[in-house]
Amino acid sequence: MTRSLEEDGPAGPGTGSYEEVARALPRDYRSLLNPMRTMRALNDVKAHIEAGLCRELNLTMVRVPLIVQAGNGVNDLLDRDGSRTPVTFQCGLGLETPLRTEVVQAATKWKRLALKTFDCSPGEGICTDMRAIRKDYFLDHDHSAYVDQWDWERSISSEDRNLAFLTDVVSRIWKVIRQAEARVQAQFPELADSRYPNLPDELVFVHAEDLLARFPDLPRKEREERLLQEHPAVFIYGIGWPLADGHPHELRAADYDDWVTETASADGRPMHGLNGDILVWNHVTGRRHELSSMGIRVTAESLRKQLELAGQLELADQPYHQAILNDRVPLSIGGGIGQSRIHMLLLRKAHIGEVEVSVWPEPLRRICAEQNIHVLD
């Protein structure tokens, strides 16, 4: 079955229409925590996960930019189709030529440069409390224009550039998330509700190629949902490389995760990609719920190949890309873990606006009010 790359909705992620949002939101919803207890629980989860990530991955919390200078290649473009662009503005009162600046969309690229700034040897890394704006999202129950993430990055050696190392890192992150769930339920017992089963002990790891082979007639999100109904927590490898049907599982930017390097399945079949996503089944919303995207980062060789495949060779002249092409930054692994996504999941919320303050369009506010969901603004 031939599918288009646009089958999963508009350019920015999201449900696609407010009629769909109304159908997707749960009926007879009642928050288990009032707004103040929600904030207390949220802060408990946040502190626990930051400490856990630093302990399990040998990271140190560092400061992270909210704005970066335009044109240096550091801002995250999120994918490679150009559909999601950053907020831009000029600043610098009194300058003859004001600075051209952008609000970050993620700290994905900045972190790799920062490994050198903070002199991180292989096995050492950084974690950030990142804030961003992604203005081109469709605003629904789990997408906001305001984004908060634990953006982390760790220096590695060339011997670490393999699926076994990636799998170990992902498993350590999963351990931290599960521990946070157990802790917050001990502190806030009402969250231990039998309607919402706890996260499983282990993730199921599957390659995007095998997922396509299992569900060849389904679009990407439906493939993921079918898998999650069998296994409520998964990590999908190999996102970005064209699969057997000619399309990638999802577009990935060409200049951070490595999605071209050849790997092998457990039974020896050739695969591609040293990256992936953590997805879970959200028992409150009854939908797939993405928690994290991560990967081993590009080398000079894989960056050149990915830029060529993406038709973006012109980016190679930017300072960020030159640093990689000339081996001036460490090899690394890194990712982003959605803070509000985690809080929404662990605090059993139906809408991301219950755990973060943002702006919400009137149709969404009306739908939420009708279904007893009270968003923060």
C-alpha positions as CSV (number, residue, x, y, z in Angstrom):
1,M,0.0,0.0,0.0
2,T,1.5,3.4,-1.0
3,R,1.1,6.1,1.6
4,S,1.9,9.8,1.5
5,L,4.1,11.5,4.1
6,E,1.2,13.8,4.9
7,E,-1.2,11.0,6.0
8,D,-0.8,11.7,9.7
9,G,-2.3,15.2,9.7
10,P,-1.1,18.7,9.3
11,A,2.5,19.9,9.1
12,G,2.8,20.3,12.8
13,P,1.9,17.4,15.1
14,G,-1.5,17.2,16.7
15,T,-4.9,15.6,16.2
16,G,-6.0,17.7,13.2
17,S,-9.4,19.1,14.1
18,Y,-11.4,20.1,17.2
19,E,-14.1,17.6,16.3
20,E,-11.5,14.9,16.6
21,V,-10.3,16.4,19.9
22,A,-13.8,16.3,21.3
23,R,-14.2,12.7,20.4
24,A,-10.7,11.8,21.7
25,L,-11.1,13.4,25.2
26,P,-12.4,11.0,27.9
27,R,-16.0,11.1,29.0
28,D,-16.9,11.4,32.7
29,Y,-13.5,12.7,33.6
30,R,-12.6,13.9,37.1
31,S,-9.1,14.9,38.0
32,L,-7.6,12.9,40.8
33,L,-5.8,15.9,42.1
34,N,-7.0,19.5,42.6
35,P,-4.8,22.3,41.0
36,M,-2.7,22.9,44.1
37,R,-2.0,19.2,44.8
38,T,-1.3,18.8,41.1
39,M,1.5,21.4,41.4
40,R,2.9,19.8,44.5
41,A,2.9,16.4,42.8
42,L,4.4,17.8,39.6
43,N,7.3,19.4,41.5
44,D,7.9,16.1,43.3
45,V,8.1,14.2,40.0
46,K,10.3,16.9,38.4
47,A,12.9,16.8,41.2
48,H,12.9,13.0,41.3
49,I,13.4,12.6,37.5
50,E,16.1,15.2,37.3
51,A,18.0,13.5,40.1
52,G,17.4,10.1,38.6
53,L,18.6,11.0,35.1
54,C,21.8,12.6,36.6
55,R,22.4,9.5,38.7
56,E,21.7,6.8,36.0
57,L,23.4,8.6,33.1
58,N,26.2,10.5,34.9
59,L,24.8,13.9,34.0
60,T,25.1,17.4,35.6
61,M,22.3,19.9,35.4
62,V,23.4,23.0,33.5
63,R,21.8,26.2,32.2
64,V,20.3,26.2,28.7
65,P,19.5,29.1,26.3
66,L,16.0,30.3,25.6
67,I,17.2,32.3,22.5
68,V,19.9,31.7,20.0
69,Q,21.4,33.7,17.2
70,A,19.8,33.0,13.8
71,G,21.9,31.5,11.1
72,N,24.4,29.5,13.1
73,G,22.6,26.2,12.7
74,V,22.1,25.6,16.5
75,N,18.3,25.9,16.6
76,D,16.4,22.7,16.2
77,L,14.3,22.6,13.0
78,L,12.5,19.5,14.4
79,D,12.2,17.7,11.0
80,R,13.5,18.2,7.5
81,D,10.4,19.3,5.5
82,G,10.6,23.0,6.7
83,S,7.1,23.0,8.0
84,R,7.9,24.1,11.6
85,T,9.8,27.4,11.9
86,P,11.1,29.2,15.0
87,V,9.8,32.5,16.4
88,T,12.3,35.2,15.3
89,F,12.9,38.7,16.4
90,Q,15.6,41.4,16.5
91,C,17.3,42.6,19.7
92,G,20.1,44.8,20.9
93,L,19.0,48.4,21.7
94,G,21.6,50.9,20.3
95,L,23.2,48.5,17.8
96,E,23.6,49.7,14.3
97,T,22.7,46.2,13.1
98,P,20.4,44.5,15.7
99,L,21.0,40.9,16.4
100,R,18.8,38.4,14.5
101,T,17.6,35.9,17.1
102,E,15.3,32.9,17.4
103,V,13.5,31.3,20.3
104,V,14.7,27.7,20.6
105,Q,12.4,24.9,19.5
106,A,14.6,22.4,21.4
107,A,18.2,22.4,22.7
108,T,19.1,19.3,20.6
109,K,22.1,20.9,18.8
110,W,23.2,23.3,21.5
111,K,23.7,20.4,23.9
112,R,26.3,18.7,21.7
113,L,28.3,21.9,21.5
114,A,27.9,22.4,25.2
115,L,29.6,19.0,25.9
116,K,32.8,20.6,24.7
117,T,32.1,23.9,26.7
118,F,31.7,21.8,29.9
119,D,34.7,19.5,29.0
120,C,32.7,16.3,29.2
121,S,34.8,13.2,28.7
122,P,33.2,9.9,27.4
123,G,30.7,8.7,30.0
124,E,29.9,12.3,31.3
125,G,27.1,14.5,30.2
126,I,24.7,17.3,30.9
127,C,21.0,17.7,31.5
128,T,18.9,20.8,31.0
129,D,15.5,22.2,32.1
130,M,14.7,23.3,28.6
131,R,11.8,25.7,27.7
132,A,10.8,26.4,24.1
133,I,8.1,27.6,21.7
134,R,6.8,25.6,18.8
135,K,4.3,27.8,17.2
136,D,3.4,25.5,14.3
137,Y,1.7,22.8,16.4
138,F,-2.0,22.0,16.2
139,L,-3.1,22.7,19.8
140,D,-4.9,19.6,21.1
141,H,-5.0,17.5,24.3
142,D,-1.2,16.7,24.3
143,H,0.4,19.4,22.1
144,S,1.1,23.0,23.2
145,A,2.9,25.9,21.7
146,Y,4.9,26.0,25.0
147,V,7.3,23.1,25.3
148,D,9.3,21.9,28.4
149,Q,11.8,19.1,28.2
150,W,14.6,17.5,30.0
151,D,17.1,17.9,27.1
152,W,20.2,15.8,27.9
153,E,23.4,14.9,26.2
154,R,26.3,12.5,27.0
155,S,29.7,12.2,25.5
156,I,30.5,8.7,24.2
157,S,33.3,6.8,22.6
158,S,33.2,5.4,19.0
159,E,32.8,1.9,20.6
160,D,29.4,3.1,22.1
161,R,27.9,3.7,18.7
162,N,25.7,0.6,18.6
163,L,22.2,-0.6,19.4
164,A,23.2,-2.4,22.6
165,F,24.5,0.8,24.1
166,L,21.4,2.8,23.0
167,T,19.2,0.1,24.5
168,D,21.0,0.2,27.8
169,V,20.6,4.0,28.0
170,V,16.9,3.8,27.1
171,S,16.4,1.1,29.8
172,R,18.0,3.4,32.4
173,I,15.7,6.2,31.5
174,W,12.7,3.9,31.7
175,K,13.8,2.9,35.2
176,V,13.9,6.5,36.3
177,I,10.3,7.1,35.0
178,R,9.0,4.0,36.7
179,Q,10.6,5.0,40.0
180,A,9.0,8.5,39.7
181,E,5.6,6.9,39.2
182,A,6.1,4.7,42.4
183,R,7.3,7.7,44.4
184,V,4.5,10.1,43.4
185,Q,1.9,7.5,44.2
186,A,3.4,7.0,47.6
187,Q,3.2,10.7,48.3
188,F,-0.2,11.1,46.7
189,P,-2.1,7.8,47.2
190,E,-5.2,8.9,45.2
191,L,-3.1,8.5,42.0
192,A,-3.0,4.7,42.6
193,D,-6.4,4.2,40.8
194,S,-7.3,0.8,39.4
195,R,-8.7,2.4,36.3
196,Y,-5.3,3.5,35.2
197,P,-2.7,0.6,35.4
198,N,0.9,1.4,36.3
199,L,3.7,1.4,33.7
200,P,5.1,-2.1,33.0
201,D,8.5,-3.0,34.4
202,E,10.2,-3.3,31.0
203,L,9.9,-1.6,27.6
204,V,9.4,-3.7,24.5
205,F,12.0,-2.8,21.8
206,V,10.9,-3.0,18.2
207,H,12.4,-1.7,14.9
208,A,10.2,0.5,12.7
209,E,10.9,-1.9,9.8
210,D,9.4,-4.8,11.8
211,L,6.5,-2.7,12.9
212,L,5.7,-1.9,9.2
213,A,5.9,-5.6,8.4
214,R,3.4,-6.4,11.1
215,F,0.9,-3.8,10.0
216,P,1.7,-3.0,6.4
217,D,-1.8,-1.5,5.6
218,L,-1.9,1.0,8.5
219,P,-0.5,4.5,8.7
220,R,2.2,5.2,11.2
221,K,0.1,6.4,14.2
222,E,-2.3,3.5,13.8
223,R,0.6,1.0,13.7
224,E,1.9,2.5,16.9
225,E,-1.5,2.3,18.5
226,R,-2.0,-1.4,17.5
227,L,1.4,-2.2,19.0
228,L,0.7,-0.3,22.2
229,Q,-2.6,-2.2,22.7
230,E,-0.4,-5.3,22.9
231,H,2.5,-3.8,24.7
232,P,1.7,-0.6,26.7
233,A,5.3,0.7,26.7
234,V,7.6,0.4,23.7
235,F,10.8,1.9,22.2
236,I,10.8,2.1,18.4
237,Y,14.2,2.0,16.7
238,G,15.2,3.3,13.4
239,I,13.1,6.5,12.8
240,G,14.1,8.5,9.7
241,W,15.5,5.9,7.3
242,P,13.1,4.9,4.4
243,L,11.4,1.6,5.2
244,A,10.4,-1.2,2.8
245,D,7.4,0.9,1.6
246,G,9.8,3.7,0.6
247,H,8.8,6.0,3.5
248,P,10.4,6.7,6.8
249,H,8.4,5.8,9.9
250,E,8.5,9.5,10.6
251,L,10.7,12.4,9.3
252,R,13.8,13.2,11.4
253,A,16.1,16.2,11.0
254,A,19.3,15.4,9.1
255,D,21.7,16.9,11.6
256,Y,21.3,15.4,15.0
257,D,20.2,11.7,15.3
258,D,22.0,9.1,13.2
259,W,19.3,7.3,11.1
260,V,21.5,6.1,8.3
261,T,24.0,3.9,10.0
262,E,23.4,0.2,9.2
263,T,22.6,-2.1,12.1
264,A,21.3,-5.6,12.3
265,S,18.2,-7.2,13.9
266,A,18.6,-9.9,16.5
267,D,18.3,-12.5,13.7
268,G,20.9,-10.8,11.5
269,R,18.7,-8.9,9.1
270,P,20.1,-5.5,7.9
271,M,18.4,-2.5,9.5
272,H,19.2,1.2,9.8
273,G,19.3,3.8,12.5
274,L,20.7,4.4,16.0
275,N,17.7,6.4,17.3
276,G,14.1,6.0,18.4
277,D,11.1,7.0,20.5
278,I,9.6,5.9,23.8
279,L,5.8,5.5,23.5
280,V,3.3,4.4,26.0
281,W,-0.5,3.7,26.1
282,N,-2.2,6.5,28.1
283,H,-5.1,4.8,30.0
284,V,-6.7,8.2,30.8
285,T,-6.9,9.4,27.2
286,G,-7.1,6.0,25.6
287,R,-4.4,7.0,23.1
288,R,-0.7,6.6,22.2
289,H,1.5,9.0,24.3
290,E,5.0,9.9,23.2
291,L,7.4,10.6,26.1
292,S,10.8,10.9,24.5
293,S,12.8,11.0,21.3
294,M,16.5,10.2,21.4
295,G,19.5,8.8,19.6
296,I,23.2,8.4,19.0
297,R,24.2,11.5,17.2
298,V,25.7,11.9,13.7
299,T,29.3,11.6,12.9
300,A,31.0,13.6,10.1
301,E,30.3,10.7,7.7
302,S,26.7,10.2,8.6
303,L,25.9,13.9,8.7
304,R,27.1,14.3,5.1
305,K,25.0,11.3,4.0
306,Q,21.9,12.5,5.8
307,L,22.2,16.1,4.5
308,E,22.5,14.7,1.0
309,L,19.5,12.4,1.4
310,A,17.5,15.2,2.9
311,G,18.5,17.6,0.1
312,Q,20.0,20.0,2.6
313,L,23.7,20.1,1.7
314,E,23.6,23.9,1.9
315,L,23.4,23.6,5.7
316,A,26.9,22.1,5.8
317,D,28.5,25.6,5.8
318,Q,26.8,26.6,9.1
319,P,29.0,26.7,12.2
320,Y,27.2,23.9,14.0
321,H,27.6,21.5,11.0
322,Q,31.2,22.6,10.4
323,A,32.0,21.7,14.0
324,I,30.8,18.1,13.4
325,L,32.3,17.8,10.0
326,N,35.7,18.8,11.3
327,D,35.5,16.7,14.5
328,R,35.5,19.7,16.8
329,V,32.7,18.3,19.1
330,P,32.5,15.0,21.0
331,L,30.7,12.0,19.8
332,S,27.5,11.8,21.8
333,I,24.1,10.4,22.6
334,G,21.2,12.5,23.6
335,G,17.5,13.1,23.7
336,G,14.5,15.1,25.0
337,I,12.0,13.9,27.5
338,G,8.8,15.8,27.6
339,Q,8.2,17.2,31.1
340,S,4.5,18.0,30.7
341,R,4.0,14.7,28.9
342,I,5.5,12.9,31.8
343,H,3.5,14.9,34.4
344,M,0.3,14.4,32.4
345,L,0.8,10.7,32.3
346,L,1.9,10.1,35.9
347,L,-0.6,12.5,37.4
348,R,-3.4,10.9,35.4
349,K,-4.5,14.0,33.5
350,A,-6.6,14.2,30.4
351,H,-5.1,17.4,29.0
352,I,-1.6,18.8,28.9
353,G,-3.0,22.1,29.9
354,E,-3.7,20.7,33.4
355,V,0.0,20.6,34.1
356,E,1.4,23.6,32.2
357,V,0.3,27.2,31.6
358,S,-0.1,28.1,27.9
359,V,-2.5,29.6,25.4
360,W,-5.5,27.6,24.2
361,P,-7.9,28.5,21.3
362,E,-11.5,29.1,22.2
363,P,-12.9,25.9,20.6
364,L,-10.5,23.8,22.7
365,R,-11.3,25.7,25.9
366,R,-15.0,25.2,25.2
367,I,-14.6,21.5,24.6
368,C,-12.5,21.0,27.7
369,A,-15.0,22.9,29.9
370,E,-17.9,20.8,28.6
371,Q,-15.9,17.6,29.6
372,N,-14.8,18.8,33.0
373,I,-11.2,19.5,32.1
374,H,-9.8,22.7,33.5
375,V,-6.8,24.0,31.6
376,L,-4.3,26.5,33.1
377,D,-3.8,29.9,31.4
